[in-house]
């Protein structure tokens, strides 16, 4: 309603500008679904005691505080670490409950009277600790026994803490009271050992390695990664994290690997297919798929054929990566010092790094993968000749030039206009920016003035993208168009409450095949008069 004026004077009115600037949405937010070593509700979400809802982390130390770092038998921590090492900055963690496994670094010590009975449980405060616990009996005269002993905590051959003259009884020298009040590295719990004297219950002398207890992943089905939007579990629970743009489920490999070492290929493929379908329905997210471990190039091609997805919202990477095993103990063999992990976490980090350095329109390829020792399998040019046309992105070693991602294709096989990752992600970025940035249009009078304002708003946004190199064309007219007038908004459409805006874009596409055509040229010789 127009303002009314009574007294003479000068009046100031604020009027909305002709257009509303659009602010680009984030593109480098990842989500990881899988198993964690532990869960600390105090550091995470106290209202989510099991830690199954998506939780935001912005650094590896924050992840460690909430989820406890590394643990044997699970892969999600390695993927998250690879994400941050390669330039990632924001990630959601979706924890899958894993049965009775604790993931804690602990060791039960046997009783000196009966070795088969556990008498004292020692737990490291750091879940990734690799301490040795040394038990030494107190010195006594020959033929006598003692209930006192010395307990040492050793790390890399050095004594970090030492508690002498402790015992399993009560009093000021009680092992529980002494260690649990004074130690900064461990906690202990005395176990009930009926039928033994106090001296016999004392832990047997020796050196004991603390080992993390792997989460019980063998009872989890691949379908549990899907979860439920209602209960906010699995990747379906990411409905509350609308800013997520890329999803990885590295521990799908953990579940698909059976206890006897065989691999559940059928369940693995079904879970990956469901993830791609879900990303396609969301229309804002892309799935980063890991090839199964231990494949050669031919087997990787067979995996891609068996997967059979034709979608621009999924990507596939091969081979796996070899990293240093953070849980390896001093003196470990070469096979124990390194660990093979799926590439999805590191790849997601490279996507985020490329977005920050160059923009979402730059293909996330020909980029060095950080934080790895080598590849599980070296891919040759001839092998990639077979894999690349089937939309399998290879990671390859180029000697002094490092280990690089050498592919940028989606799983789109039929519609070649969506062949490249950066094209799909650029459209996701533009579509979501326009969707969020034009909410002000809803319920405005649907007339020519509104059409012009909407057109100016989108034109300004796309022109800025063109100037940054996201769109092809020597002029803005060659790079994009925005149509919003009576030609696509007839009276019948307006009567239905619709406002239609047609936008055409010419996205940049990567130079995937660089061809130099060389030939001999007989240059004309200069002649002298």
N, C-alpha and C positions, 0 to 999 in steps of 0.2 A: 504494500500500500504506500502511495506517495506521502511524503511528509507534508504537514500543514504548517503554515506560518502565520503568526499573529502580529507580534511587535516588529517594527522595521529593524533591520540590522543585517549583519553579515553572517551567513550560515555555512558551515562546512559539512559536506557529505562525502562519505567514502563509498566508492563504487567498485565492484569487482573488475579486474582487468579483463582484457579480451581473451586471454588464454591462461591456462594453468600449467606451470612447468611440470614436466614428468621427471621424477627421480628414479634412476635405474635401480632395480632390485639386485640383491646379492646373487651371485652365481656359484660361489665356491664353498658351499656348505655341504659337508658329507654326512652320511649316516652309516654306522657299522652295527651289524646285528650278529651276536655270537656269545661266547662264554667269557667270563671274567674270573680272575683268581678269587676275589672276595667282593664284598660290597659293604661300604661304610656309610650307613644312612646319615650319620652325623655330618659327614663331609658332603654327602649328596643331597637327597630329598628325604627329610625325616618322615614325611607323610607317605613315603613309598618304601616300607621296610625291606621288601625283597628286591628293590632296584630294577623292576621290570619295565618301568615306563621310560620313554626316551629322555635322556638327560644330556644337557649341553656341557661340553668341555672345550676349553680353548688352548690347552697346552698338555704336554705329556706329564709334567709333574702333577697337574690337577687330576688327570686320569689316574695316576698312581695313588693319589690320596683317596679317591673315591672307590676305585676298583682293584687296587692292590698290585698293579704291575703284572709281571710275567708269572706264568705257572706252567708246569709240564703238561703237554697234551692238548693245549688250546692255542689257537692262532690269532684270535682277535687282538690281543695286546700287541703282537708284532705288526699287524696291519695298521693299528692306530699310531704306533711309534713311527712306522714308515710314512704315514700321512703327514705327520708334523715335521719329520726330517726333510721331506721334499717340498715344503712350502705351505702346507695346509695350516689353517688358522682356526677354523670352527668346525666342530663335529658333534653329532648326536650319537650317544651310545645306547643301544637297546640290548639289555642283558637277557639272555635266555637262562632260566633256572636250570641247574645241572645236577639235580639229585643230591646225594649225600656228600659229594666231594667238597672240601673246604678250600682247597687251593693254598692253605697255609703251610709255611715251612716249619716242619715239626719232626720230632723223633721220639718214639717211646723206648725207654731204656729198660733192659732186662734186669731182673733181680739176681743178686749174687748167689742166693740160695737155690733158685730154680730158674734157669735161663729162659724157659718157655713162658714165664710170667712177667708181664709188664708192670713195672713198679713206679716209674717216674716219667711223665710226659714233658718234653721240653719244646717250647714253641718260640720261634723267632718273631720279634715284632715287625721285622721287615719280611714280607711274604717272599721276596726274591733272594733272601739271604742264603749263603752257602757256607755256614759256619760248621766247624767241627766241635763236638762236645767231648771233653776229656774227663774221665772219672778216675781219680786216684784215691785209694784207701788211706786213711790216716795211719801213720807208722805205729806199730805195736810190737810188743815182745813176741818172740817165736812161740807159736802154739796158742796165742790169744786171738780173739776176734774183736772187731770194733764196729760200732754203728755209724761212726763219723767218716766223712770222706771229703775230698776236695773236688770241686767242679770248676772246670775252666772252659771259657768260650774262646775258640781260636778261629782266626780268619787269615787265610793265605799264609799259614804257618806261624802267625804272630798271636800271642796271647792278648786278647782284647779285654777280658774280664776274668777274675779269679775269686772264688769263694771257698775258703778253707774252713774245716771243722764243722761242716753242716751235717745234719742228720734228718731222718724222715719223721722223727717224733715231734713233740710240741716244745715250746719254749723259744727263747730269743735266738737260738742257733738253728731253729727249724729251717729246712731248705726252702719251704714256701715263703715264710716270712722274710728270710734274708734276701733271697733273690728277687722276689716280686716287689720288694720295697726299694732295693738298691740297684738292680740291673737296668741298664738302658738298652739292652739288646734282646733279652729273652724273658719269658715267663715260664713257670713250672707248675705242674699239678701232680700231686701225689695220688697214685692209684691204689685202690683197695686190693691187698694181696693177703687173703685169709690163709691161715695155717702156717705162716712164716713169722719167725721172730723179727724184732726190729733190725738186728744185725743182718739176718738173711734177706730182709727186704731192701737193704741198701743196694743201689745200682751196681752191677758188676763192673769192675775196673775195665777200662778200654777206651777206644776212640770211636765216636759215633758221628756219622755225617748227617746233618739236618737236611731233610728233603721235603720239598713241597708236595702236598697231596693233590694229585690232579683231580679236577672236577669230574664227577661221574657223568660223562657225556654219552656213554653207550646206551643209556635208557631214553635218550631224546630222539624223536622222529624228525626227519627233514621237514615235515609239514609244520612243526612248531615254530619254524622261522617266520612263517606267514603271520601267526598270531591273530589278534582280534582288535578291530578298531574300538569296540565297546570297552574292552578291558585295558586298552592302551598297551598291548603286548605285541612283540614281533614287529615286522616292518609295517604291518597294518596300523600299528599304534602311532606311526609317524604322521597320521592325519592331524595331530596336534602340533606338528613341526612343519608348517607350510613352506618355510624357507629352504628346506633340504632340496638339493638339486642332483645329488649322486648317491647311490646306495651300493654297499658291498656286504656280502655275507661270507666272510672268509672261513668261519667255522662250519660251513656246510661240508667242507672236506673232512673235518674232524668227525662229524656224525656219519658221513658216508663210508668212512674207513672202518670196517668191521674188526672185531677182536682178533680174528684169525689172519688179519692182514689183507683180506680181499676188499674189493671196492664195490659199493652199491651204486652202480652206474645208473640204473633206472630211477632210483630215488633222487639221485643227484641232478639228473637232467630234468626231472619233473619239477623239482624245487626251483631250479634256475628259470625254467619256462614260466612258472607262476610269477616269479619276481618281475620278469620282463613284461608280462601281461599287466601286472599291477602298475608298473611305471607308465605304461602306455595309457592306461585309464586315467592316471593322475595328470598326464600331459605336461608335467613340469619337472619330472625326475627321470634320470637315466640310470640303468643298472650296469655295473661293472662286473662282468662275469670272469671267474677264474677257470682256466682249464684244469682238469684233474691232474694230480701230481704224477711224475714219473713217465710222462708221455714222450715219445719221439714225434717227429713232424707228421708222419703218416697217421699215427694214432690221434694226434691233435686234429687233423683233418677229419678223421672219423667221428671224433667227439662233436665237432661243429656240424657235421652232416646229421648226426643223431639228434642234436639239439633242435635243428630244423626251424628256428625262429626267423621270421622276416619282419623286422621291426627296427625303426630308427631310434627307439628308446632303450636299446640294449647294445652293449659292446663286449667283445671277447678278447682276452689277452693270453698270450703264451710266450715263453715257458714260465715256470716258477723261479723264484729268486733264492739265492743262498746268502744267509746273513750269519753273523757271529751269534752263537748261542749264549744269551746272557745268563743262563742257568748252569753253564759248564763250570765244573770244579777245577781247581788248579791240578795240573798233571793229567788232564783229560786227553784222550786220544784225538787225532785229527777228526775222526768221524763224530766225536762228541762236541767238538769246539764249534761246529757249524750246524745250522738248521735250515731246512728248506721251507719257505713260506710262500703263500699265494701272492700274486702281484697286485691285487686290487687296491690295497691300502696305499702302496707306493704310487700307483697310477693316479689315484684320487688326489694325492698330494701334488703330483705334476700338473694335473688339471688346474688345481687351485693356484699353483705358482704361475702358470701360463696366463690365467685370468688376471692376476695382479700385475704382471709385468707387461703383457701385450694386449690383453682384452679377451673376452669370451669368443670373439670371432677368429682368433688365431688357433690353428689346429694344434692340439697338445701332443705334438710329435717332434722328432729330432731334438728331444730334450733328454738331458742326462738324468738317470735314476740314481738318487743319492742313498747312502746308508747300506749298500749291499757289497758282498765280497765277489760274487760271480753269479752266473746263471746256472740253473740246474742242467740245462741243455743248450749248447751253442747252435744257433740257427744259421744256416747258410743261405746265400742268395737264391740258390736253386730251390731250397725248401720253402722260402718265402714266396717264390713264384707260384707255388701251389696254394699256400695258406692265404695270402693277401686277397686274391679274387673271391675267396670264400668268407671274407669279412673277419678273419682272425688276425688281430694286430700283434705283430711280433715284437719282442724286446731282444735287441741284439748287441753284441759286444764288438766295438770297433777299435780295439787296441788302445793306443794312446788317446784316442778321442772319447773313450769311456763307454759305458753301457747306456744305450739310448732306446727310448721307445721309437719304433720304426714303423708305425702304422697309425692311421687316424680314421678308421672306418666304423660305422655303425653296423648293426646286423641287417640293415635294409638291403634286400636282394633284388626286389622287383622294381621299386621306384628309385631310380638312381639319383633323383634330385635330393634325396636324403641320405646319400652315400656317406657323407663326412660328419664326424662328431661335432666339429665347430659350427656347421650349418644348423644342425638340429638344436644345439645349445644356444646359438644366437637367436633363433626363432623363439625358443623357450623364454629367453631373457626379454625379448621385445614384447611378446604376448603377455607375459606376467607383469611387466612394467606398465603396459597400457591398461591392463585389467585393474591393477591396484591404483594407478594414477588418474583414472577417469571415473572413480566412484562418485565424484561430485555431479556428474551428468545425470545420474538417476533421478527421475521425477522432475527434472527441469522442463520448462515449456519446450515442446518439440517443434521448433520453428527454424527459420533460416538463420536467425541470429545464433542459436545453439549450434547449428551445423558449422557455421563459420568459426566459432570458438573452438569446437572440437578439432576441426581441421588445422587451425593454427597451432593448437597444442601438440598434436602428433607430428605435424610438419617440423616444428622446432626440435623435437626430440630426435627424429630421424635425420635431420640435417646435421645435428651434432655427431651422430654416429657415422654418417658419411664422411665428415671432416676428420674423424679419427681413423678412418680406413676400414670400417666394418662393412661398407657397401661398395659395390663396383660402379664406376661411372665417372666421366669427366665433369659432369654437372649433377646437381641434385635431381634434376628431371630424369637423368639417365639411371640414377641409383634407386629411386623410389617414387611412388605416387600415393596420394591420399584423396579419395573420392568420397565426398559427403555433401550431397545437394539433392535437388528434387528428382534427379535421374535415378538414384537408388533409394530415395525415400518418398515414394508416391503417397498420395493421400490415403490410399487403402492401407499402406504400411503404418503410416502415422496413426490412423484410427485404431490399429491393433496395439498401439503403445510401443512400437519398435523404432529404434534409431539405428540405421545401418551405415557402417563406415567400411569402405573397401580400401585395403592397403596392399600395395605391391612392393616387393623388395628384391633387390639384386644382391644377394650375399656374396662375399668373397669366398673363394674356394681354394684349397691348398694346391700348390704345385707338386703333385704327388709323383709325377714322372717328368724329370728334367732331361730334355733331349738336346744334345748339341750335334748338329749335322756338319761333319767335317768332310772336306774334299780337297784334292790337290788343285792348286790354281797356278797357272803359268802366267805370272805377272808380266805385263808388257814392259819390255826393256826400253829405257830411255834412249832416244837416238840423238846424235849430235850433228850439227850442220857441217 
